[in-house]
Amino acid sequence: SSALSDPQGVAIDQSTGEVYVVDSAHNRVEIFSASGTFISAFGVAGSGSGQFNEPTQVAVDNSGGLPGDVYVLDVGNQRVERFNAKGEYQSQLTMADLAATHIPSAAGLFQGIAVDAGGNLWIYDNSGKMYEFPSGGALPGSYIFDSGFLTGPGLAIDSSGDLYVLDESREVEKFG
């Protein structure tokens, strides 16, 4: 069974009802059934593929109706790693991938992630810049806009495509 130490992010796979919880202190993601029964976990401490150094957020691609890709924001390694629904490593996006989106100024540090209804991965940095990467985290991504304020650790997208961002004063800002 699981013993969460520092739970941070949570996401749900709509096709299975499985709940993914980031346990930052244990450098892993734990998977639970909809009723709360521990199923499995993936990730270990480190900087290699499939390893974490303070993961904080998780997002699930629910666009295909099947168990979707799972994205994990790894703050300590400043990247977003992509896994399949079973927790098997697939790929990653790094700070260099953000810089390649032709942003008007330097990228900040990874701060939040979410997946929209089309399966596109959204990332925002701590300086308020928003980026979009095609389904599967494919390159190249696009710099979308600068919110104009420093951001906190929270990003969500509704079914209409509106973005909700937690700002530095812990207020929710809507972009749509």
N, C-alpha and C positions, 0 to 999 in steps of 0.2 A: 504494500500500500504506500501511499504518498504522504510525505510530511513536508508541506510547503513551509519555506523559511521566510522568504521575502517576495510574496506574490506581487506582480506589477501589472502586466497587461493581460487582457482576456479577449477571446474571440470565439465565435461559434460557427461550426460547419453546418449550414442550413440543411444540407442533404442528409446528414446523419444525426444531427443534434449533438454531436461531440463538442466538448468545450476544451479549448486550448488555453492553458494558463502559464504565463512566464514566471518562473521562480528564479529571480535574479541572483539570490545568494547561492543557489546550487548550480547556476549556469546551465539551466535546462528549461525545456518546455514540457509540461505534463498534460496528458490527455485524459479527460474524464467523460463518462457517459452523461447523457442528459439528466440522469437521476443522481449524479455525483459520484459514481463508482470509478475509482482509478483504473485506467486501461493500460497506459504505458507512458514512457517519458523518452525524450531524445535530447542530445546535447551534453557536452562535458566542457570543463574549463579549458581554455586554450585559445590560440589564434589561427589554427588551421581550418580547413573546410569542415563545416558542420560543428565547429566548436564555438564557444561563447566566452566573452569577457564582459559581464554585466548586461545581459539582455534585459530590455525593459518593455517592449511592446510586441504584440503579435497581431497579424491580420490574416484572414482567410479569404481566398477567392471563391465566392459563391456564385459566380456567373454561369457556370456550365451545368448546374443541377446535379453534378456528381461530386464526390469528395474532391475539393480543390486544393490548389497549392497553398502552402502556409508560409507567410513571410515573417521573419523575426528581426526586429531592430536590435542590433548588437552594439550598444553605445561604446563599450570599452575598446572594441576593434573598429569603430566608426564604419559600419557597413550594414547592409540589409541582406540577410541570407534567405534563400528560397528552398523550401523542402516540399516533398510530396506529402499527401495526407498521412502517410505512415511514418513520417519523420526522417525520410532519406534525403540527404543533401542533393540539391540540384544545381544551384548557381548562387552568385552574389553580386550586389551592386556596391561600389566603393565611392569614396570622396572624388576620385578621379572621374567616375561616371557622372557625378553631379556637375563637375567642372566642365565636362564635355558638352553640356547642354547650352552653351553660349550665354551664360548668365551675364548681366551687366556689371557685376562686381563679384568678389570672391564668395564662394559658397561657405555657409556656416556649418556647424556640426549637425549631424543627423539628430532630429528631435521627435518626429512622429511619422507614422505610416498608416495607410488605409487602402482598401481595394474598392473600386466602384462597381456598379452593376454590370459594366462591360468587361470586367476583369483587369482593368488598368490599375497599376500600382501608383499611388500618390505618396510622395515623400515631402516633408517640409523640414527646414533647418531652423536652428535657433535664432537666426537673424530675420526670420519671417518669409523666406523665399519658398515658393511652392513648385514642385516638379512632378511631371507625369511620365510614367514609363509604360509602354504597351504591355498587354497581357503576357504573363510569364516573366515580366521584368526584362523584356528584350531591350536591346540598345538600338539606336540611340533614344534617349529620353528627351523631354522637352522642358525648358524653363517656362513656367506658366505666368506667374506674377509674384510681386513682392507685396505682402500684406501691409507693410509699413509699420509693423510693431514687432517687438520681440515676443517669441512664442514660448509656451509651456508644453509639457508632455501630453498632448491630447489632440487627436485628429479623427474625424468621422465624416462619412459621406452618406447622404440619404438616397432613397430610390430615385429622386429627381435629379441627382447629381450635385446638389448643394453641398458645399464644404463647411464643416464646423471645426473651428480651431480654438484651442484654449490659449488665451494670451498671457502675457507676463503678470498681469494683475489677477489672474485666475478667473477671467470673464470669458464667456464663449462668444466668439465672433462668427457670423455667418457670411459666406460668400456664395452667390448663386446667380 
